[in-house]
Amino acid sequence: MSFKRGFIFSLIAIGSTAIAFVSGYYIHATQNPGLERFPILDQAYRILLNHALEEPPSPPTLEYGMIQGMIQAYGDPYTIFVEPAQHELESNSLAGKFGGIGVDLSRDQNGHLVLFPIPNSPAEKAGILEGDRLIAVEALEISPETPLETVQAGIRGPEGEAVRLVIAHPPDFEPVEIRIKRESIPLPSVTWHLDPDRPQLGVIQINVITASTPNEIQEAVDDLQARGGTHFVLDLRDNGGGLLSTGVETARLFLREGMIIQQQYRGQGVESFNVEEPGPLADIPLAVLVNHGTASAAEIIAGALQAQQRARLVGSPTFGKYTIQLVFDLKDGSSLHVTAGRWWIPELNPTGDGAGLRPDVPIAEEEINLDSALAAASEMLLGGQ
């Protein structure tokens, strides 16, 4: 899974059936008298209950429908409700690691879940082989209709605790029960390489902004320099963001001084985030690749470097997402992401009006790929070298 452009959009599927919304609201209202000020909704629920052909869905479905309908009426695309399995995966990704067994999942042509253990992982050491079929996780019996994120969330859990799996080896596929102790599994947010055609050019791709991103970038630069890299490209294309605070910390790596962003929550004063001391990467030659999928915390990095004239942007205009979401964990493991504030870069966008960053070296969106972007960045950084 990836938190690139899909990080902004993948969770905004909040449509729900009318009966789920009104029924869920009714159940919630019986436990919360303060919500009884919606009598028409109560009346509509009673009509459905007494006259609809089908029985209402289960209580969790009703309550989720109520929440989703309420958010849909609220009308903010970034205020969203995330069900438990997806919330756990999202939290793992932003933390940069999770408690798991080190196995990839894939569906075969018949919809069965097939396992592929990572080398030297707990899964491989426990005897899971490539092509094994996953039958069950704890009490969850797996069918072709079982959502993949539900299975992933079931396999993951606290480090050091064991998880029960039922697997089946091909070709007989006889079920076998196995228990595997979870270990800390890293989720790298950064990948890097030297450009084959320009070996002095190090390319650092940031896929999502997580708690571990600044340390990973430092590791990437150290490794690339040790292998001959002298000039660097920070690839933020299709990076949908992540942790705002980490976006600020990442920008500080490359800056000597100046303001990074300002932000403001409802009813509060403006808060400024500045460079406190020269960053360890403040002197490396740098260009930044962006496109329309560059958003949120990724725009903080790109915008701060552009505003301080630290690095030039190459690509197409960015998405323009300047809102801040607070994440509230709910009792059942789901979460509510609520737009609570706004950030902006004073030199570039003092009104925070949603306009994306404008590249210094523009490339049409439909023409952007790694080759074209690197060619433009290389010409800027290396000239004729």
N, C-alpha and C positions, 0 to 999 in steps of 0.2 A: 504494500500500500504506500501511497505517497501523499505528502501534504503540499503538493505544488499548487497549481491553480485550483485544483479540486478542493484544497483546504477551505477556500472562501465559499465555494458554491455547493459542495457535495452534501452539506447538512441543511440546505435551505429547501428541502422537499417537505413542506409542512401541510400539504393539503390533507384533508380528512373528511370522512363522510359526515353528513349532518347528524345522523343518529348517534354517532360516536361522540360528537361534540356536545350535544344537548344532554345525552344520557350521562356522560362523564361529569358534566357540570352539576347535574342534579345530585348525583352521589356525593360529590365534593361539598355541595351546599348544605346537605343534611348534617354534615359534620362541622360546618363553619357558618353559624347563623348570620355573620356579617355579610355573607354573599346573597342573602335572601332578597336583596333589593332588585333582583332581576326576575320579576314575576312572570314575564312573558316567556322566558326560557323555561321556567318551571311548568307553565301551562302547556308549552309545546312538547315537553318531555312526557307529560301525562297523556297527551293525545297519542303520541307514538306508542307509549307503553300499553295503552288500552286498545288501540286499533291497528297497529302495524302487524303485518303478517308474520314477520320474522322476530325472534327473540333478540333482545339487545346483546351485544358482545360481552365478553368477560369484563369484570370491574377494572383491571389494569388498562385494557384497551379503551374502555370508556373514559377513564381519567386522562390517559394520554391524548385521546381525541379532544377532550375539553381543553387541555393545555395548548395543543396545536391550533385549535380553532381560535383561542384567545390571542395567541401570538400572530396568527394570520390577520386577525382584525386589527392588531396593533400596527401592522404595516411597515415594520422596519426589517429589511432583508437580513440584517446581521443579529437581530434578537431571535434566538432559535432554541428549540428544545431538542436535547440529545438523549436517546434512550440508553439504558445501562451498558450494553455491550459496546456500542460505538463510543460512549464516553470513556470507557476504560482504555480502549485502543488509542483514542486521541490523547489521553493523559500520558500513556506510555510513550507516545511519539514525542510529545513536548518535553518529557523528562529525559529523553535520549537513551533510555534503557527500560527493561522490564524483567520481571521474574518469569522465566519460561523454560522450555526444554530444548530450544534450538532446532526447530523443524519448519519447513515450508509446506504449505498446503495447496493442492490444486484439485480441480474436478476433472474426472475422465469423461468420456463421451456419454456415459450412462448416468452421470451426475454423482458418482461415488467420490468421496474425498480421499485423495491419495497423498501419502506422506513422503517427504524428501528430507532426510536428516542433514543438518549442517555438519561438516567434518569436525570430529572431536567434541561434539555437543553432548549434553546429557541424553538426548534422544538416541544418538548413534551408540553411545556407550551402553545404553539399556537394551540394545538389540533391534531397534527399529531399522528397517532396510528400505532402500529406495523402492517405491511402488507398493509399499504396504497400504492397505485400506484401513481407514479410521471408521470404526463402528460406533463407538460411544466415548464420551468424556464425562467422567463421574456419572451422574444420573441422566445425562442428556443423551438420548438415542438419536443418532444422526441419520437423516434421510436426505434425498436430493433437494428437498425444499428447505432444509435447515440453513439459515443465513451464515455465510462464511465468517462474518464478524462475531456472531454468537459463539461459534466454535473456537475462534481465536481467543476470545475473552475467557472462555471456559478453560482453555489450556493454560493461559497465563494466570499468575497469582503471586502470593507472597514468596519471596526467595527463601529457600530452605524447606518449604512444604512440598509434599509429594502430591502428584495428581494421578488419578486412576484413568487409564485408557483401555479400551478394548480395540485391538487391531486384528488384522487378518493378513497373513502372508500369501502371496500368489504362489502357485496357481490354484491351490485348493480353497483358499480363503476361509480356513477354519478359525473361528474367533479365539483370541488369546488375550487374557487380562494381564496388564503390565502396569507397574507403578514407577513413576519417575520423579526424582526430587528436582524441583525447579532451581535454576541458578540465574544469576544476573546475566542477561543477554543484551549486549549493546545494540543501539539503533543509530548508526552513524548518520549525522546530518550533512556531512561534508565528504566529497570525493575529490581527488586531484590527480593530475598527470602532467608530464612535460609534453608539449606539442611536438609530434613526430617531425614536422617540417621545420620547426623553429625550436631547437632543443634548449635555448636559453629562456623560452617563454613557458612559465608555469601557469596552468589553468586550474583554478579552485572553484568547484561548483558547490554552491550551498543549496540544498534541496528544501530545507525547512529550518526555521529559526528556533532552536531548542536550547535547553539549559547548558548543553555541552558544546554548543557551536563555537564560542570564542576559543576554547582550548583546542578544538579540532582544527580551526584555522591556523593557529600557531603551530600545531604539529605539521600541518600541510606545508606551510612556508619553510619550516626547518628542513623537512625532507626534500622539498624541491630545490632549496638552496644547496643542500649537500650533494645533489645530483647535477648541479650546474645551472639551475634556474637563477636568472638575474632580474627579469621583468615578469610581472604577474597580471593575470586577468581574473577578476572576481565575477563568476557567472551567476547572476541572480534571475535569469530568465525562468519564467513559470514558477517562481517561488512565491507562494501565496501568503507567506508570513509565518507567524508563530507568536512567540513571547515578545511583547513590546519591550520589556526591560532588557532582554537579551539583544534585541535590535540596537538599543542604545549602547550596550556594552561592546557589541561588535564594532559599531562605528568608532568607539573610543580607541580600539586597537590601532586604527590607521591615522588618527588625528593628533595634532600637537596642542591645539587650543580651539576655543570657540564654542558656540552654542550648537547643540545637536537638534533638539526639538523643544517646543513648549507644549503643554497639555493643560486641559481644564475639564473638571467634572462639574456636573450640574450643581449650582449653588456654591461653588468653591472658587478660590482665586486661581490665577494662572501660575503654573509651576514650570520652571525652566530646568533643562538637563544640559549641563555643560561638560566640556572636557576638563578633567581635574588635573591631569598630568600628561606629558607626551606619551603616546601609545608605543608599544614595542615595535610596531610595524609602520611607524609614521614616515619612514624614509624610503620604503621600497617603491620602485616605479609601478604604477597601478592604473588599470582601466577597469571599468565595470560594464558588464553586459546586462541589458534590461529588455523587457518587452511588455506587452499588455497583461501578461500573467504575473508580472512583478507587482506585489501588493503588500500593504500593511507594514509589518516589521521589516520586510525586505526593502520597502520604499524609504523607511527611516535610514537604513544603511546607505542606500544609493543617494538619497537626497542630501544627507549630511555631508557626504564626500563631495558631492557636486557643489553644494552651497559654500563649502570652505575651499573650493577650487583645489581639492586634494586629488581628485580623479575625475576624468571625463567619462560621461555615460555614452555607451554605444548601443544602438538598437532603436526600438520604437517606443512611443509614450507608454508610461506605466498605467496601472489600473486606476489609481486615485482613491485608495481607501484610507481615510484619516480618522476613523472612529475607533473607540476603545471598548472592548467587551470585558465585563466582569463575569466570571464563571461561578455559579452557585451550585454546589452539590446538593441533590435532593435525597430523600431518605432511602429510596430504592436503588441508588447507584446511578440514576439518571442525572442530568444537569440542565440548568437554564443559563444560557449565555445572553446577557443583557447589555445592550449598548448604553454605556454610562458616561462617556466622555469623548473628547475630541483632541487630536494632536495636530501640530502643524510645524513647518520649518519657516521661520520668519523671513529669511532671505528669498525663499522660493514661493511660498504659499501662505501669506500672513492671514488669510481669511479661512483657510481650511475648507475650500469650496469644492473639493472632490476632483479637481483637475489633476491628471497624472503628470509625472515628471517628464520634462522634454529633454531628449537626449542631445548631447553636444555633437555627436556624429550619428545622424539619423539613417536608419535602414527601414524600408517598408516592412510592415508586419508580415506580409505574405512571403517576403524574401529572407526573413531571418532564419538562419540555421547556424550550427556551431562553426562551420567553415566560413561563411560570409562574415559572421560577427568577429571571429578570430582574425580574419584577414584585415578587417578595418582596425581592430585594436592593435594588431601587430604593426601596421603601417604607422599608427600614431605613436606607439611606444618605441619601436625599433627602427623606423624609417626604412632604409634600404638594406639593413643588416640581414 
